[in-house]
Amino acid sequence: MPVQHLLTLVKALPMDDAVRIEPCEGVPIFRATPRVQERIEDLLEKQTEGPLEEGEARELEAFEELDELLSLVNRLVRNAMDSAGRGEPLARTA
C-alpha cells in the first residue's frame, strides 16, 4: 500500500475509536471497532440497494484500505511472534 493511500486513509477516517487490539492465542490482533464494523455493514447493505453517494463510496473504500492495512499488520505481528516464540516479546537488535 503506497504511502499516499495511507495519508488519504488517515484523513478519511475518524481514527479515534476506529481500531482495537485484542489478544488471540497470546497474539495481539488489530481489528476495527464495533462502531466501524457497523458502519461498514450499513454501507454494504446500502450498496446492494443502489449506488452509494460519492462520499459514502470514498468512505467504504477507506474502510477497505483499513482492512488491508490491519490484515498486513496482523500477519507481520503473527509472523514476528512465531519466529520469536509465540507469546514472547521480540528481542530488539542494536
C-alpha positions in Angstrom: 0.0 0.0 0.0 1.7 3.2 -1.1 2.2 6.0 1.5 -0.2 8.3 -0.4 -3.0 5.8 0.3 -2.2 5.7 4.0 -2.3 9.5 4.1 -5.7 9.5 2.4 -6.9 6.8 4.8 -5.8 8.9 7.9 -7.6 11.9 6.6 -10.8 10.0 5.6 -11.3 8.1 8.8 -12.1 9.4 12.3 -9.2 7.4 13.9 -10.4 7.8 17.4 -12.1 4.6 18.3 -11.5 3.1 14.8 -9.2 0.2 15.8 -9.0 -2.0 18.8 -6.4 -4.6 19.9 -7.5 -7.9 21.3 -5.4 -10.9 22.3 -6.0 -14.1 20.4 -4.0 -17.2 21.5 -1.4 -14.9 23.0 -1.0 -12.7 19.9 -2.3 -9.1 19.8 -4.8 -8.8 16.9 -5.8 -5.4 15.4 -9.5 -5.2 14.5 -11.9 -2.5 13.5 -14.1 -1.4 16.4 -17.8 -2.5 16.6 -18.7 1.1 15.6 -16.6 0.9 12.4 -17.8 -2.6 11.6 -21.4 -1.5 11.9 -20.8 1.4 9.6 -19.2 -0.9 7.0 -22.2 -3.2 7.2 -24.6 -0.2 6.8 -22.6 0.9 3.7 -22.5 -2.6 2.2 -26.3 -3.0 2.7 -27.0 0.4 1.2 -24.8 -0.5 -1.8 -27.0 -3.6 -2.5 -30.0 -1.2 -2.8 -28.3 1.1 -5.3 -25.2 3.2 -5.9 -23.6 4.9 -3.0 -23.2 8.7 -2.9 -19.7 9.8 -3.7 -18.7 10.5 -0.1 -20.1 7.1 1.0 -18.2 5.3 -1.8 -14.9 7.0 -0.7 -15.7 6.1 2.9 -16.2 2.4 2.0 -13.0 2.4 0.0 -11.2 3.9 3.0 -12.6 1.1 5.2 -11.4 -1.5 2.7 -7.9 0.0 2.8 -8.1 0.0 6.6 -9.0 -3.7 6.4 -6.0 -4.4 4.1 -3.7 -2.5 6.5 -4.9 -4.3 9.6 -4.5 -7.6 7.8 -0.9 -6.8 6.9 -0.1 -5.6 10.4 -1.7 -8.8 11.9 0.3 -11.0 9.6 3.5 -9.2 10.5 2.8 -9.4 14.2 1.9 -13.1 14.0 5.0 -13.9 11.9 7.3 -12.0 14.2 5.8 -13.7 17.3 6.0 -17.1 15.6 9.7 -16.6 14.8 10.4 -15.3 18.3 8.3 -17.9 20.1 4.6 -17.4 20.4 3.6 -15.1 23.2 7.1 -13.9 23.9 8.2 -10.3 23.2 10.6 -9.8 20.3 14.2 -9.2 21.2 15.5 -5.8 20.0 18.6 -5.7 17.9 21.0 -2.8 18.0 
